[in-house]
Every structure is written in structure tokens, then in C-alpha cells.
Amino acid sequence: MWEALSEFWLDTELTDIQLDWIARSIADSPYSFSEIRSIHNFEVAPALCVNAASLAGEWAGFESEWLKSRCIRFALRRASYGHRINVFIQRPFFWFFTASYWRVVLPRVKRLRNEVCE
């Protein structure tokens, strides 16, 4: 899930192919929409938000082991402190950079999950 959600934080505009892959990854996961958003907001986004603010941010993708270690660090922090971690500062910042992608990806996920259930 971390790799799929990390795509939102690349310093490039995502293509339909990338957005379809993210939607498929989310749809195939065992997580609810609420859990996916929490994984993004409290594990992936804090690990990668500096890329959005960088003048020379990563655009080709994050190295898997590096991403895993960063997200684990924030997941452990989340487990220790709960959802209180900088929530008032983080959410508006994260939403600013990812809102347009969520608006495209979530309907695709819903459609894919409905197709699987039928």
C-alpha cells in the first residue's frame, strides 16, 4: 500500500495509467477507505511530504527499501502516539498536494470493488 500511495508524492503529474494502478492496488487491498486514508495521512504523507516542497523532488519513484523504512518509522510513531501527531498542521498540507488525485482514484476504487463483488 505504501508504494501505491507514494505515487501521490512524486514531483510530476500522474497519468491515467498510474492512477489506474493506484486504484487497483487499493481495491485489491484488504483495507477500508478509512484505513487507506489513515495509512496515507499518518504513514506515507509524513514520510514523503518533503518531496512536494523540494525544488528538485523525486519524480521517477521512490526506492522500495528506503520507502519501507521511512513509512515504518511513521507507522511506529503512529502506533505509539495515535492520530494526534501534528494532525492540525499535516492535514491541510497533505490535502493541498493530493486532493485532486483522491478525487480521481476513489471512484475508480469503488467501481473496481463493486465489480469484484458482483
DSSP file with accessible surface (Angstrom, degrees, kcal/mol):
  #  RESIDUE AA STRUCTURE BP1 BP2  ACC     N-H-->O    O-->H-N    N-H-->O    O-->H-N    TCO  KAPPA ALPHA  PHI   PSI    X-CA   Y-CA   Z-CA
    1    1 A M     >        0   0   55      0, 0.0     4,-2.6     0, 0.0     5,-0.2   0.000 360.0 360.0 360.0 -37.9    0.0    0.0    0.0
    2    2 A W  H  >  +     0   0   65      1,-0.2     4,-1.9     2,-0.2     5,-0.1   0.895 360.0  49.9 -58.7 -42.7    2.9    2.4    0.8
    3    3 A E  H  > S+     0   0   96      2,-0.2     4,-0.7     1,-0.2    -1,-0.2   0.918 111.7  47.5 -64.9 -42.8    4.3    2.1   -2.7
    4    4 A A  H >4 S+     0   0    3      1,-0.2     3,-1.1     2,-0.2     4,-0.3   0.951 115.3  44.5 -62.6 -47.9    0.9    2.8   -4.4
    5    5 A L  H >< S+     0   0    0     -4,-2.6     3,-1.3     1,-0.3     4,-0.3   0.769 101.1  68.9 -70.9 -22.4    0.2    5.8   -2.1
    6    6 A S  H >< S+     0   0    4     -4,-1.9     3,-1.9     1,-0.3    -1,-0.3   0.774  82.9  74.6 -66.0 -22.9    3.7    7.1   -2.5
    7    7 A E  G X< S+     0   0   32     -3,-1.1     3,-1.4    -4,-0.7    -1,-0.3   0.819  84.5  65.2 -59.1 -30.7    2.8    7.9   -6.2
    8    8 A F  G <  S+     0   0    6     -3,-1.3    -1,-0.3    -4,-0.3    -2,-0.2   0.723 100.2  52.9 -61.6 -22.0    0.8   10.9   -5.0
    9    9 A W  G <  S+     0   0    3     -3,-1.9    -1,-0.2    -4,-0.3    -2,-0.2   0.317  78.8 117.1-104.1   9.6    4.0   12.5   -3.7
   10   10 A L  S <  S-     0   0   13     -3,-1.4     2,-1.6    -4,-0.2    49,-0.3  -0.459  74.6-118.2 -73.2 151.0    6.1   12.3   -6.9
   11   11 A D  S    S+     0   0   76     47,-3.3     2,-0.3    -2,-0.1    -1,-0.1  -0.372  88.2  71.8 -88.1  56.6    7.1   15.6   -8.3
   12   12 A T  S    S-     0   0   65     -2,-1.6     2,-0.4    46,-0.1    -2,-0.1  -0.975  91.3 -91.0-160.4 160.5    5.2   15.0  -11.6
   13   13 A E        -     0   0  142     -2,-0.3     2,-0.2     1,-0.1    -2,-0.1  -0.674  46.6-123.8 -79.8 130.1    1.7   14.9  -12.9
   14   14 A L        -     0   0   11     -2,-0.4     2,-0.1    -4,-0.1    -1,-0.1  -0.508  20.9-135.5 -77.5 143.5    0.3   11.3  -12.7
   15   15 A T     >  -     0   0   72     -2,-0.2     4,-2.6     1,-0.1     5,-0.2  -0.429  26.6-104.7 -89.1 168.2   -1.0    9.7  -15.8
   16   16 A D  H  > S+     0   0  103      1,-0.2     4,-2.7     2,-0.2     5,-0.2   0.867 122.4  56.2 -60.9 -35.2   -4.3    7.7  -16.1
   17   17 A I  H  > S+     0   0  139      2,-0.2     4,-2.1     1,-0.2    -1,-0.2   0.931 109.6  44.8 -63.5 -43.8   -2.2    4.5  -16.2
   18   18 A Q  H  > S+     0   0   52      2,-0.2     4,-2.5     1,-0.2    -2,-0.2   0.919 113.4  50.1 -65.2 -43.0   -0.6    5.4  -12.9
   19   19 A L  H  X S+     0   0   10     -4,-2.6     4,-2.6     1,-0.2    -2,-0.2   0.888 109.9  51.2 -64.5 -37.6   -3.9    6.4  -11.4
   20   20 A D  H  X S+     0   0   76     -4,-2.7     4,-2.7     2,-0.2    -1,-0.2   0.902 109.6  50.4 -63.6 -40.9   -5.4    3.1  -12.5
   21   21 A W  H  X S+     0   0  117     -4,-2.1     4,-2.5     2,-0.2    -2,-0.2   0.921 111.1  48.1 -64.2 -42.6   -2.6    1.2  -10.9
   22   22 A I  H  X S+     0   0    0     -4,-2.5     4,-2.5     2,-0.2     5,-0.2   0.943 112.9  48.5 -61.7 -47.8   -3.1    3.0   -7.6
   23   23 A A  H  X S+     0   0    0     -4,-2.6     4,-3.0     1,-0.2    -2,-0.2   0.919 112.1  48.7 -60.1 -42.6   -6.8    2.4   -7.7
   24   24 A R  H  X S+     0   0   97     -4,-2.7     4,-2.5     2,-0.2    -1,-0.2   0.916 110.3  51.6 -64.7 -41.6   -6.2   -1.3   -8.5
   25   25 A S  H  X S+     0   0   28     -4,-2.5     4,-0.6     2,-0.2    -2,-0.2   0.919 114.1  43.4 -61.7 -42.7   -3.7   -1.6   -5.6
   26   26 A I  H >< S+     0   0    0     -4,-2.5     3,-1.1     1,-0.2    -2,-0.2   0.934 113.5  50.8 -68.2 -45.8   -6.2    0.0   -3.2
   27   27 A A  H 3< S+     0   0   13     -4,-3.0    -2,-0.2     1,-0.3    -1,-0.2   0.871 111.2  48.7 -61.0 -36.9   -9.1   -2.1   -4.5
   28   28 A D  H 3< S+     0   0  106     -4,-2.5    -1,-0.3    -5,-0.2    -2,-0.2   0.594  95.4  94.7 -79.5 -10.7   -7.1   -5.3   -4.1
   29   29 A S  S << S-     0   0   20     -3,-1.1    -3,-0.0    -4,-0.6    -4,-0.0  -0.388  79.9-127.1 -79.2 161.4   -6.0   -4.4   -0.6
   30   30 A P  S    S+     0   0  118      0, 0.0     2,-0.2     0, 0.0    -1,-0.1   0.460  76.1 108.6 -84.2   2.6   -7.9   -5.7    2.5
   31   31 A Y        -     0   0   92     -5,-0.2    -2,-0.1     1,-0.1     2,-0.0  -0.518  66.6-127.0 -88.1 146.9   -8.2   -2.1    3.9
   32   32 A S     >  -     0   0   51     -2,-0.2     4,-2.5     1,-0.1     5,-0.2  -0.305  34.6-102.6 -75.6 168.7  -11.3    0.0    4.1
   33   33 A F  H  > S+     0   0   64      1,-0.2     4,-2.5     2,-0.2     5,-0.2   0.899 124.9  52.8 -60.3 -40.5  -11.3    3.5    2.6
   34   34 A S  H  > S+     0   0   85      1,-0.2     4,-2.1     2,-0.2    -1,-0.2   0.918 109.8  47.4 -62.3 -42.7  -10.9    4.9    6.1
   35   35 A E  H  > S+     0   0   94      2,-0.2     4,-2.7     1,-0.2    -2,-0.2   0.896 110.5  52.6 -66.2 -39.3   -7.9    2.7    6.8
   36   36 A I  H  X S+     0   0    1     -4,-2.5     4,-2.6     2,-0.2    -2,-0.2   0.931 109.6  48.4 -61.5 -46.2   -6.3    3.7    3.4
   37   37 A R  H  X S+     0   0   60     -4,-2.5     4,-3.3     1,-0.2     5,-0.2   0.904 111.8  50.0 -63.2 -38.2   -6.7    7.4    4.2
   38   38 A S  H  X S+     0   0   19     -4,-2.1     4,-2.6     2,-0.2     5,-0.3   0.919 109.5  50.6 -66.5 -41.3   -5.1    6.8    7.6
   39   39 A I  H  X>S+     0   0   13     -4,-2.7     5,-2.2     2,-0.2     4,-1.6   0.933 116.0  43.4 -60.0 -44.6   -2.2    4.9    6.1
   40   40 A H  I  <>S+     0   0    0     -4,-2.6     5,-3.5     3,-0.2    -2,-0.2   0.969 118.3  42.4 -63.9 -52.7   -1.7    7.8    3.7
   41   41 A N  I  <5S+     0   0   20     -4,-3.3    -2,-0.2     1,-0.2    -1,-0.2   0.792 126.7  28.6 -69.6 -30.2   -2.2   10.6    6.2
   42   42 A F  I  <5S+     0   0    5     -4,-2.6    -1,-0.2    -5,-0.2    36,-0.2   0.533 133.8  20.6-112.8  -7.9   -0.1    9.2    9.1
   43   43 A E  I  X5S+     0   0   22     -4,-1.6     4,-0.8    -5,-0.3    -3,-0.2   0.672 127.2  31.0-124.2 -53.9    2.5    6.9    7.4
   44   44 A V  I  ><S+     0   0    0     -5,-2.2     4,-1.7     2,-0.2     5,-0.2   0.956 117.0  50.1 -77.8 -52.6    3.1    7.8    3.7
   45   45 A A  H  ><S+     0   0    0     -5,-3.5     4,-2.3    -6,-0.2     3,-0.4   0.922 111.8  46.5 -58.2 -47.5    2.4   11.6    3.7
   46   46 A P  H  4 S+     0   0   12      0, 0.0     4,-0.3     0, 0.0    -1,-0.2   0.866 113.2  51.9 -64.9 -28.5    4.7   12.5    6.6
   47   47 A A  H  < S+     0   0    0     -4,-0.8    -2,-0.2     1,-0.2    -3,-0.1   0.805 125.3  23.4 -73.1 -27.9    7.4   10.3    5.2
   48   48 A L  H >X S+     0   0    2     -4,-1.7     3,-2.0    -3,-0.4     4,-0.6   0.477  87.0 101.1-120.9  -3.5    7.3   11.9    1.7
   49   49 A C  H >X S+     0   0   24     -4,-2.3     4,-1.0     1,-0.3     3,-0.8   0.801  76.0  66.8 -60.7 -27.6    5.8   15.4    2.1
   50   50 A V  H 3> S+     0   0   97     -4,-0.3     4,-0.9     1,-0.2    -1,-0.3   0.810  91.2  64.5 -62.7 -25.7    9.3   17.0    1.9
   51   51 A N  H <4 S+     0   0   20     -3,-2.0     3,-0.4     1,-0.2    -1,-0.2   0.881  99.0  52.4 -64.0 -35.5    9.4   15.8   -1.7
   52   52 A A  H << S+     0   0   25     -3,-0.8    -1,-0.2    -4,-0.6    -2,-0.2   0.811 111.6  46.2 -69.6 -29.5    6.5   18.1   -2.6
   53   53 A A  H  < S+     0   0   74     -4,-1.0    -1,-0.2    -3,-0.2     2,-0.2   0.573  93.1 101.0 -89.0  -9.1    8.3   21.1   -1.1
   54   54 A S    ><  -     0   0   54     -4,-0.9     3,-0.8    -3,-0.4    -3,-0.0  -0.519  67.3-143.4 -81.0 141.5   11.6   20.3   -2.8
   55   55 A L  T 3  S+     0   0  179      1,-0.3    -1,-0.1    -2,-0.2     2,-0.1   0.804 105.4  34.4 -70.1 -28.2   12.7   22.2   -5.9
   56   56 A A  T 3  S+     0   0   89     -3,-0.0    -1,-0.3     2,-0.0     3,-0.1  -0.446  90.7 170.1-122.9  58.0   14.3   19.0   -7.2
   57   57 A G    <   -     0   0    7     -3,-0.8     2,-0.2    -6,-0.2    -6,-0.1  -0.143  43.5 -85.3 -69.0 165.0   11.9   16.4   -5.9
   58   58 A E        +     0   0   74    -49,-0.2   -47,-3.3     1,-0.1    -1,-0.1  -0.493  48.7 164.6 -70.2 132.4   11.8   12.8   -6.8
   59   59 A W        +     0   0  175    -49,-0.3    -1,-0.1    -2,-0.2     3,-0.1   0.527  65.4  59.5-124.6 -14.7    9.8   12.2  -10.0
   60   60 A A  S    S-     0   0   73      1,-0.3     2,-0.1   -49,-0.0    -2,-0.1   0.623 114.2 -80.3 -94.6 -13.1   10.7    8.7  -11.1
   61   61 A G        -     0   0   23    -55,-0.1     2,-0.3     2,-0.0    -1,-0.3  -0.380  44.6 -84.7 125.8 154.1    9.6    6.8   -8.0
   62   62 A F        -     0   0   30     -2,-0.1     2,-0.1   -59,-0.1   -56,-0.0  -0.723  45.7-104.2 -94.7 141.2   11.0    6.0   -4.5
   63   63 A E     >  -     0   0  118     -2,-0.3     4,-2.7     1,-0.1     5,-0.2  -0.412  32.5-128.7 -64.2 132.1   13.3    3.2   -3.8
   64   64 A S  H  > S+     0   0   49      1,-0.2     4,-2.7     2,-0.2     5,-0.2   0.881 102.7  44.7 -56.1 -48.4   11.3    0.4   -2.2
   65   65 A E  H  > S+     0   0  119      2,-0.2     4,-2.4     1,-0.2    -1,-0.2   0.900 114.4  49.4 -67.7 -39.0   13.6   -0.3    0.8
   66   66 A W  H  > S+     0   0  110      2,-0.2     4,-2.3     1,-0.2    -2,-0.2   0.947 113.4  47.0 -61.8 -47.6   14.0    3.4    1.6
   67   67 A L  H  X S+     0   0    2     -4,-2.7     4,-2.8     1,-0.2     5,-0.3   0.929 111.5  51.5 -60.3 -46.0   10.2    4.0    1.3
   68   68 A K  H  X S+     0   0   97     -4,-2.7     4,-2.6    -5,-0.2     5,-0.2   0.932 110.4  47.5 -58.6 -47.2    9.5    1.0    3.6
   69   69 A S  H  X S+     0   0   69     -4,-2.4     4,-1.8     1,-0.2    -1,-0.2   0.899 113.7  48.0 -65.0 -39.1   11.9    2.2    6.3
   70   70 A R  H  X S+     0   0   49     -4,-2.3     4,-1.7     2,-0.2    -2,-0.2   0.939 114.2  45.6 -65.0 -46.6   10.5    5.7    6.2
   71   71 A C  H  X S+     0   0    0     -4,-2.8     4,-2.7     1,-0.2    -2,-0.2   0.885 110.1  54.2 -67.7 -36.8    6.9    4.5    6.4
   72   72 A I  H  X S+     0   0   64     -4,-2.6     4,-2.8    -5,-0.3     5,-0.3   0.918 105.4  54.7 -61.4 -42.1    7.7    2.0    9.1
   73   73 A R  H  X S+     0   0  119     -4,-1.8     4,-1.9     1,-0.2    -1,-0.2   0.931 112.9  41.2 -58.0 -44.7    9.2    4.8   11.2
   74   74 A F  H  X S+     0   0   18     -4,-1.7     4,-2.6     2,-0.2    -1,-0.2   0.847 112.0  55.6 -74.7 -31.7    6.0    6.8   10.9
   75   75 A A  H  X S+     0   0   23     -4,-2.7     4,-2.5     2,-0.2    -2,-0.2   0.915 109.3  47.5 -64.1 -41.1    3.8    3.8   11.4
   76   76 A L  H  X S+     0   0  111     -4,-2.8     4,-2.0     2,-0.2    -2,-0.2   0.902 111.7  49.8 -66.5 -40.2    5.6    3.1   14.7
   77   77 A R  H  X S+     0   0   94     -4,-1.9     4,-2.7    -5,-0.3     5,-0.3   0.924 110.7  50.6 -62.5 -42.5    5.2    6.7   15.8
   78   78 A R  H  X S+     0   0   45     -4,-2.6     4,-2.6     1,-0.2    -2,-0.2   0.914 109.0  51.0 -61.3 -42.6    1.5    6.5   14.9
   79   79 A A  H  < S+     0   0   85     -4,-2.5    -1,-0.2     1,-0.2    -2,-0.2   0.869 114.8  44.2 -63.9 -34.8    1.2    3.3   17.0
   80   80 A S  H  < S+     0   0   93     -4,-2.0    -2,-0.2    -5,-0.1    -1,-0.2   0.885 129.4  22.2 -76.0 -41.3    2.8    5.0   19.9
   81   81 A Y  H >< S-     0   0  134     -4,-2.7     3,-0.8     1,-0.3    -2,-0.2   0.494  94.8-142.2-109.0  -8.2    1.0    8.3   19.8
   82   82 A G  G ><  -     0   0   27     -4,-2.6     3,-0.7    -5,-0.3    -1,-0.3  -0.339  57.4 -36.3  76.4-158.3   -2.2    7.6   17.9
   83   83 A H  G 3  S+     0   0   86      1,-0.2    -1,-0.2    -4,-0.1     4,-0.1   0.287 113.6  92.7 -85.8  10.9   -3.7   10.0   15.4
   84   84 A R  G X   +     0   0  183     -3,-0.8     3,-0.8    -6,-0.2     2,-0.6   0.605  50.4 123.1 -80.3  -9.5   -2.7   13.1   17.4
   85   85 A I  T <  S-     0   0   22     -3,-0.7     5,-0.1     1,-0.3    -7,-0.0  -0.360  99.9 -47.8 -64.6 106.4    0.6   13.6   15.6
   86   86 A N  T >> S+     0   0   92     -2,-0.6     4,-3.1     1,-0.1     3,-0.6   0.742  85.2 156.6  43.5  32.1    0.6   17.1   14.1
   87   87 A V  H <>  +     0   0   24     -3,-0.8     4,-1.6     1,-0.2    -1,-0.1   0.864  66.9  51.7 -60.9 -34.4   -2.9   16.5   12.8
   88   88 A F  H 34 S+     0   0  186     -4,-0.2    -1,-0.2     1,-0.2    -2,-0.1   0.826 117.8  37.8 -74.0 -28.5   -3.8   20.2   12.6
   89   89 A I  H <> S+     0   0  126     -3,-0.6     4,-1.0     2,-0.1    -2,-0.2   0.884 118.1  48.1 -85.1 -43.4   -0.7   21.0   10.6
   90   90 A Q  H  X S+     0   0   21     -4,-3.1     4,-3.2     1,-0.2     5,-0.3   0.924 100.1  59.9 -69.1 -49.8   -0.5   17.9    8.4
   91   91 A R  H  X S+     0   0  121     -4,-1.6     4,-2.9    -5,-0.3     5,-0.2   0.899 106.4  44.4 -55.9 -50.2   -4.0   17.5    7.0
   92   92 A P  H  > S+     0   0   84      0, 0.0     4,-2.2     0, 0.0    -1,-0.2   0.919 117.1  47.6 -61.1 -39.0   -4.3   20.8    5.2
   93   93 A F  H  X S+     0   0   74     -4,-1.0     4,-1.4     2,-0.2    -2,-0.2   0.948 115.5  43.9 -64.9 -47.7   -0.8   20.5    3.8
   94   94 A F  H  X S+     0   0    4     -4,-3.2     4,-1.5     1,-0.2     5,-0.2   0.909 112.8  52.4 -64.3 -42.4   -1.4   16.9    2.7
   95   95 A W  H  X S+     0   0  116     -4,-2.9     4,-2.4    -5,-0.3     3,-0.3   0.912 103.6  58.2 -62.1 -40.4   -4.8   17.7    1.3
   96   96 A F  H  < S+     0   0  163     -4,-2.2     4,-0.3    -5,-0.2    -1,-0.2   0.897 113.4  38.0 -55.8 -43.2   -3.4   20.5   -0.8
   97   97 A F  H  < S+     0   0   66     -4,-1.4    -1,-0.2    -3,-0.2    -2,-0.2   0.705 128.8  28.6 -84.1 -19.7   -1.0   18.2   -2.6
   98   98 A T  H  X S+     0   0    1     -4,-1.5     4,-2.3    -3,-0.3     3,-0.5   0.537  85.5  97.4-122.1  -7.8   -3.2   15.1   -3.0
   99   99 A A  H  X S+     0   0    7     -4,-2.4     4,-2.2     1,-0.3     5,-0.2   0.880  85.5  52.3 -56.0 -43.2   -6.8   16.2   -3.2
  100  100 A S  H  > S+     0   0   58     -4,-0.3     4,-0.9    -5,-0.2    -1,-0.3   0.883 111.0  48.0 -64.8 -34.9   -7.1   16.1   -7.0
  101  101 A Y  H  > S+     0   0   20     -3,-0.5     4,-3.0     2,-0.2     3,-0.5   0.914 109.3  52.0 -70.6 -41.7   -5.7   12.6   -7.1
  102  102 A W  H  X S+     0   0    2     -4,-2.3     4,-2.3     1,-0.2    -2,-0.2   0.901 105.4  56.7 -60.9 -39.0   -8.0   11.3   -4.3
  103  103 A R  H  < S+     0   0  158     -4,-2.2    -1,-0.2    -5,-0.2    -2,-0.2   0.814 115.6  37.2 -63.5 -28.1  -11.0   12.7   -6.3
  104  104 A V  H  X S+     0   0   54     -4,-0.9     4,-0.9    -3,-0.5    -2,-0.2   0.871 119.0  46.4 -88.0 -41.4   -9.9   10.6   -9.3
  105  105 A V  H  X S+     0   0    0     -4,-3.0     4,-2.4     1,-0.2     5,-0.2   0.903 102.6  60.1 -74.1 -43.5   -8.8    7.5   -7.6
  106  106 A L  H  X S+     0   0   34     -4,-2.3     4,-2.7    -5,-0.2     5,-0.2   0.910 104.2  48.8 -59.8 -43.5  -11.6    6.9   -5.1
  107  107 A P  H  > S+     0   0   72      0, 0.0     4,-2.3     0, 0.0    -1,-0.2   0.898 111.8  51.3 -62.4 -33.5  -14.4    6.5   -7.7
  108  108 A R  H  X S+     0   0   39     -4,-0.9     4,-2.6     2,-0.2    -2,-0.2   0.902 109.8  49.3 -67.0 -40.9  -12.1    4.1   -9.6
  109  109 A V  H  X S+     0   0    0     -4,-2.4     4,-2.9     2,-0.2     5,-0.2   0.935 110.9  49.9 -62.8 -46.6  -11.6    2.0   -6.4
  110  110 A K  H  X S+     0   0  113     -4,-2.7     4,-2.2     1,-0.2    -2,-0.2   0.916 111.9  48.2 -59.2 -43.2  -15.3    1.9   -5.7
  111  111 A R  H  X S+     0   0  122     -4,-2.3     4,-2.2    -5,-0.2    -1,-0.2   0.936 112.8  47.9 -63.4 -44.4  -16.0    0.8   -9.2
  112  112 A L  H  X S+     0   0   17     -4,-2.6     4,-1.8     1,-0.2    -2,-0.2   0.903 112.0  49.0 -64.7 -41.3  -13.4   -1.9   -9.1
  113  113 A R  H  X S+     0   0   52     -4,-2.9     4,-1.8     1,-0.2    -1,-0.2   0.881 110.9  50.5 -68.0 -35.2  -14.6   -3.2   -5.7
  114  114 A N  H  X S+     0   0   97     -4,-2.2     4,-1.4    -5,-0.2    -2,-0.2   0.883 108.1  52.9 -68.1 -37.6  -18.2   -3.3   -6.9
  115  115 A E  H  < S+     0   0  104     -4,-2.2    -2,-0.2     1,-0.2    -1,-0.2   0.894 109.1  49.6 -64.0 -37.4  -17.1   -5.3  -10.0
  116  116 A V  H  < S+     0   0  103     -4,-1.8    -1,-0.2     1,-0.2    -2,-0.2   0.882 110.7  50.0 -68.3 -37.1  -15.3   -7.8   -7.8
  117  117 A C  H  <        0   0  109     -4,-1.8    -1,-0.2    -5,-0.1    -2,-0.2   0.740 360.0 360.0 -75.6 -23.5  -18.4   -8.2   -5.6
  118  118 A E     <        0   0  189     -4,-1.4    -3,-0.0    -3,-0.2    -4,-0.0  -0.279 360.0 360.0 -80.8 360.0  -20.8   -8.8   -8.4
